[in-house]
C-alpha cells in the first residue's frame, strides 16, 4: 500500500478512501506517556509537603492559618498540597481569595508562585511584603473553605468542594487522612477530574514539541534552510503563522504545519487551519499554481477518527500528509528536496 505523498494528486482524488486508510494505518498515539517537563513534582516531594501540613495542623485537628503560613514559607509544597485539597487551579484560588479577603491576588502572581514552587519545591519562599500579604491571603482563604462544610446548592448543581475529603469540613479531611480513601470514591473523583489532567495541560506544548523537534532534525540533516515560527508570532502574508516556512518568511515556497491531538474535535479545528493555509497559497483561480506547497505533519489518535476530515486534509495538501512513522520521507516526496544541500 502506498502513502498519499508517494502518488500523484489525481490518484488521490479518484480513490481517496485508499489513502485515508493508509494515513490511518501509520498514525500513532502517545496519550499514555507524558513528558515530565520542568517543574514536575515527584510523589516523594508531594508527600513531604503533605506530611508537613499534617504535622503543623496536628493531623488536621487544627487547620489554623497562622501556623500553616509560618510552615508554608519554610516548606512551600504545603501551598501546592492546600490547592490540591481545594481542587482549584491557581487562577481559581486567586479569584476566590480576592473575593473573600479584598486583597488583590491576580492570576499572574499565583501562576508565578505555583511555577516557582514546582521548580524549586524545597527552597523556602522569599518574604517580600507583597508576596507575604498575598500568600497569607491565599492560605487564609484555603483555611476558611476547608474549615467549613459545603453549603447547600440546588439539586441540579454540585459544589466544587463537595468531595470526599472536603464535603464536611475538617472531620472529612481527618477521616480521609486517618483511614484511607474508599477505592470507589477515589475512582469517582478521578472520573470527574481526569487523572493527570493538570499536568497534561501544563506540558501540552512539550507534547507538540516532540513532532516539531523531529521535523527540525530532518530539515537540518538535509541542509534545508527554514524558519521556525514562535507561538502567536505575526508573519506578513499569514493571519496565523505556520510552524515552519521554507526557505524563509520573505520567500515562502513550502510551509509545514505540525499538529498532534488526541481529540477528534480538536483535530477538526486543526484540519480547518491547514485548509486555510492551502487557500492562502492559491493566487486567485483555484486551478492556478499555488504560491507555496502546504505540508501537514500529524500525530495522535484524534486525526484517526473522522475519515471525512482526513479526506479534507489530503485534498488541502494534495496528499502531502506525514506522520511520525513516515517523516523520514518528508524531504524526498515534497518540494523540500529542491532545497536539500546535504
C-alpha atoms as one frame of an Amber mdcrd trajectory, in Angstrom:
protein
   0.000   0.000   0.000   1.381   3.387  -0.989   1.093   6.533   1.097  -0.638
   9.594  -0.404   2.596  11.590  -0.695   4.010   8.844  -2.946   1.372   9.188
  -5.683   0.032  11.947  -7.919  -2.888  14.018  -6.692  -5.310  12.806  -9.403
  -4.962   9.264  -7.995  -5.919  10.552  -4.550  -8.901  12.434  -5.972 -10.058
   9.302  -7.804  -9.857   6.985  -4.783  -9.398   8.931  -1.529 -10.540   6.107
   0.779  -7.454   4.018  -0.001  -5.136   6.831   1.016  -7.194   7.801   4.050
  -6.721   4.239   5.279  -3.006   4.466   4.530  -2.610   7.521   6.767  -4.781
   5.981   9.493  -2.572   2.879   9.465   0.523   4.843  10.468  -0.978   7.248
  12.980   0.428   6.675  16.441  -0.767   7.928  19.806   1.338   8.678  22.868
  -1.505   9.655  25.175  -0.443   7.049  27.761   3.000   8.612  28.124   3.535
  12.273  29.051   6.765  14.257  29.265   7.572  15.315  32.814   8.899  18.707
  31.774  10.448  21.259  34.102   8.640  21.630  37.378   7.298  18.080  37.619
   6.658  17.131  41.262   7.561  13.562  42.190   5.326  11.824  44.706   8.016
  11.785  47.418   8.259  15.587  47.262   4.474  15.974  47.280   4.189  13.592
  50.228   6.775  15.576  52.142   4.625  18.684  51.772   1.527  16.724  52.769
   3.194  15.348  55.903   4.419  18.831  56.859   0.877  20.177  56.559  -0.497
  17.234  58.519   2.074  17.763  61.268   1.561  21.512  61.624  -2.230  21.013
  61.849  -1.904  18.161  64.395  -3.345  15.651  61.968  -5.817  18.234  60.578
  -7.287  18.759  64.056  -6.476  22.462  63.877  -6.449  23.964  60.366  -5.141
  27.303  61.550  -3.818  29.846  59.020  -1.232  31.342  61.394   0.686  28.098
  61.926   0.240  26.995  58.315   1.533  30.312  56.937   4.688  30.068  59.036
   5.338  26.489  57.903   4.489  27.231  54.253   7.215  29.840  53.883   9.737
  27.221  55.008   8.188  24.345  53.030   6.243  25.881  50.110   4.994  22.466
  48.943   2.353  22.988  51.625   0.814  25.588  49.301   0.603  23.065  46.453
  -0.975  20.499  48.786  -3.555  23.024  50.007  -4.519  23.874  46.424  -4.847
  20.183  45.602  -7.116  19.664  48.599  -9.314  22.506  47.377  -9.287  21.111
  43.826  -8.690  24.579  42.369  -6.489  25.812  39.549  -4.123  28.651  40.542
  -6.328  31.353  38.899  -9.438  29.970  40.622  -7.728  30.137  44.009  -6.614
  33.706  43.282 -10.148  34.744  42.304 -11.797  33.276  45.401  -9.098  34.811
  47.606  -9.603  38.291  46.171 -13.358  37.947  46.655 -13.115  36.775  50.258
 -10.249  38.905  51.588 -10.339  42.065  49.472  -6.611  41.642  48.829  -5.817
  41.744  45.123  -4.258  38.407  44.188  -4.011  38.417  40.408  -3.599  35.420
  38.137  -0.081  36.394  37.155   1.099  36.339  40.756  -0.462  33.000  41.648
   0.704  31.333  38.419   4.259  32.557  39.058   4.074  31.424  42.676   2.869
  27.974  41.658   5.545  27.702  38.960   8.358  28.819  41.274   7.361  26.287
  43.916   7.224  23.462  41.377  10.637  24.444  40.012  12.252  24.589  43.483
   9.889  22.779  45.875  12.427  22.555  48.706  13.508  26.211  48.607  11.890
  28.489  51.234   9.800  31.359  49.865  11.131  34.895  49.907   9.096  37.050
  52.260   8.834  40.387  50.455   5.930  42.494  51.699   3.744  41.961  48.602
   4.457  38.234  48.409   3.831  37.749  52.136   0.492  39.572  52.048  -0.790
  37.625  49.048   0.413  34.218  50.242  -1.174  34.850  53.624  -4.447  35.770
  51.902  -4.351  32.563  49.817  -3.764  30.383  52.862  -6.375  32.182  54.964
  -8.929  31.615  52.201  -7.998  27.940  51.934  -8.401  27.515  55.699 -11.795
  29.203  55.643 -13.015  26.856  52.930 -11.521  23.705  54.463 -12.913  24.537
  57.909 -16.469  24.909  56.599 -18.953  22.285  55.439 -20.119  22.538  51.861
 -23.027  24.972  51.509 -26.340  23.768  50.161 -26.866  24.178  46.428 -29.746
  23.285  44.154 -30.434  19.679  43.211 -29.319  20.432  39.651 -25.905  21.713
  40.780 -22.808  20.409  42.540 -20.405  22.421  44.669 -16.711  22.223  43.793
 -15.854  21.347  47.404 -18.396  18.534  47.579 -15.600  15.958  47.541 -14.906
  13.035  49.826 -12.229  14.920  51.760 -13.791  18.405  51.898 -17.564  17.907
  51.951 -17.909  18.062  55.752 -15.093  20.339  56.842 -12.104  19.139  58.916
 -13.797  15.923  60.049 -13.865  14.637  56.455 -10.202  15.526  55.981  -9.253
  13.722  59.209 -11.234  10.672  58.161  -9.513  10.504  54.789  -6.040  11.044
  56.233  -6.624   8.565  59.043  -8.391   5.598  57.485  -7.627   5.900  53.766
  -9.903   6.600  50.839 -12.623   4.174  49.658 -11.494   2.983  46.240 -14.858
   3.603  44.564 -14.839   7.239  45.731 -11.244   7.693  44.612 -12.156   6.369
  41.163 -15.238   8.590  41.019 -13.250  11.732  41.793 -10.686  10.754  39.172
 -13.559  10.296  36.725 -14.707  13.850  37.430 -11.254  15.339  37.071  -9.297
  13.026  34.724  -6.005  11.606  36.032  -3.001  13.832  35.238  -5.299  16.482
  33.708  -3.489  19.405  35.324  -0.081  18.042  34.401  -1.141  17.286  30.837
  -2.330  20.868  30.428   0.982  22.187  31.765   3.055  20.157  29.288   0.773
  20.465  26.243   3.402  22.468  24.364   6.078  19.850  25.103   3.832  17.155
  23.619   3.672  19.126  20.361   7.390  19.903  20.563   8.254  16.225  20.062
   6.918  16.332  16.493   8.400  19.756  15.753  11.808  18.629  17.042  11.705
  15.606  14.727  10.925  17.879  11.767  13.742  20.253  12.692  16.184  17.360
  12.830  15.163  16.134   9.370  15.442  19.613   7.843  18.806  20.234   9.479
  20.195  16.858   8.394  19.180  17.626   4.813  20.683  21.114   4.955  17.311
  22.738   4.224  17.034  26.416   5.150  13.953  27.021   7.256  12.280  29.477
   9.576  10.599  28.022  12.649   7.990  30.427  13.947   7.157  31.144  17.552
   3.782  30.782  19.194   1.376  33.598  18.185   4.105  35.239  16.072   2.960
  37.609  13.351   4.305  36.866   9.857   3.481  39.060   6.851   1.119  37.326
   4.456  -0.267  34.942   7.089  -3.053  35.729   9.518  -1.779  32.742  11.521
   1.849  31.813  11.041   2.583  28.200  10.025   5.034  26.238  12.181   7.778
  26.138   9.515   8.444  28.295   6.454  10.945  27.207   3.792  13.306  28.733
   2.854  12.293  31.923   4.687   9.350  34.134   5.585  10.432  36.559   2.819
  10.108  33.921   0.108   7.782  31.147   1.316   7.897  28.171  -1.039   6.930
  25.422   1.421   5.043  25.699   4.700   4.706  22.927   7.264   2.060  22.601
   9.953   2.950  20.170  12.769  -0.063  19.100  14.794  -0.662  16.452  17.473
  -4.036  15.858  19.073  -5.773  13.039  20.892  -9.206  14.626  20.461 -11.220
  14.379  17.246 -12.909  17.738  17.793  -9.541  19.470  18.099  -8.337  17.537
  15.049 -11.194  19.023  13.017 -10.098  22.536  14.045  -6.511  21.775  13.017
  -7.647  20.428   9.642  -9.581  23.659   9.079  -6.428  25.640   9.866  -4.437
  23.680   7.280  -7.236  24.136   4.726  -6.986  27.873   5.342  -3.253  27.800
   4.655  -3.956  25.991   1.403  -6.445  28.681   0.383  -3.860  31.401   1.098
  -1.413  29.585  -1.170  -3.721  29.965  -4.167  -3.359  33.032  -6.371  -6.904
  33.802  -7.435  -8.221  30.985  -9.608  -8.304  27.680  -7.682  -6.695  25.963
 -10.669  -3.696  28.284 -10.706  -0.291  27.341  -9.425  -0.107  27.643  -5.612
   2.324  30.226  -4.255   3.708  27.636  -1.859   3.326  23.952  -1.026   1.418
  23.069   2.132   2.600  20.052   4.142   0.854  18.549   7.160   2.792  16.548
   9.753   0.352  14.992  12.194   0.185  12.669  15.181  -2.251  11.410  17.791
  -5.408   9.352  17.670  -7.598  12.447  17.158  -6.727  12.542  13.448  -7.712
   8.892  13.035 -11.391   9.257  13.909 -13.183  11.078  11.088 -12.467   9.860
   7.577 -14.105  12.941   6.062 -11.685  15.206   7.944  -8.721  13.196   6.667
 -10.104  13.489   3.131 -10.194  17.283   3.534  -6.618  17.218   4.799  -5.413
  15.118   1.850  -7.146  17.404  -0.644  -5.847  20.599   1.009  -2.240  19.357
   0.946  -2.576  17.399  -2.323  -1.534  14.279  -0.440   1.403  15.758   1.462
   0.399  14.328   4.854   3.103  12.765   7.026   3.138  11.074  10.422   5.997
  10.292  12.782   6.219   6.896  11.115   6.629   8.373   7.610   8.571  11.514
   8.500  11.771  10.083   7.010  10.174  10.581   3.566   9.397  14.257   4.203
  12.195  15.718   2.065  12.190  13.120  -0.719   8.486  13.394  -1.603   7.944
  17.166  -1.352   9.400  20.360  -2.798  11.795  20.325   0.156  14.138  18.218
  -1.977  14.769  21.326  -4.090  16.371  22.946  -1.019  18.383  19.936   0.096
  22.129  20.705   0.355  23.401  17.645   2.205
